[in-house]
């Protein structure tokens, strides 16, 4: 049995750059992997208001239990909130498509807390 969940970035840092108030690019590095992706916000991100988001990211990670590595695509759908003190809270869920022999599609979720600067 393969523990495919271990490919996920469990803890790490994600940098997101808003190109426009509606669109951002992100890159992340964590304990077990790296990722890159994009998100679209509607309505645009404003202080004190919730915004819905949808996106896509590609990740590469290491499975320490099986001694292997792999790629996955994550398509998040969620909500983000930017506070007056510039903290960003984000939660989303969506399908993960694993790029291995069997191309499993699993449901995943993400919870992020960060500081906007």
C-alpha positions, 0 to 999 in steps of 0.5 A: 500500500502506498501512502500518497498523501506524503507527497504533499507539502505539509509545512513550508513557505509559499510566496504569492505575487498578485499580478493584478487584483484578480490574478496571482502567481505562487511558488512554494517550498516545504519539508517534502516538496515544491510547488508552483501555480496560479490563482484567480480571485473574484471579487478582487482582494480587498482589505476586510472582505472575503474573496473566492478563488480558483486556481491550479498548481503543479507539485513535486514531492518525495515519499519517504516511506516508499523511497520515491517521488512524484508529480501532482496537479491540484485544482483548488476552489476556496475563499480568502480573507485579507485582514486590516493587519495584512494577514491572509487567511485562505481555505480551499478544497479540490481534486488532486491528479497524481501523475503516476501509473494509475493517475489517481484523482483524490480530494484534498484541502489546503489551509494557509495563514500568512502575512501580506507585505 
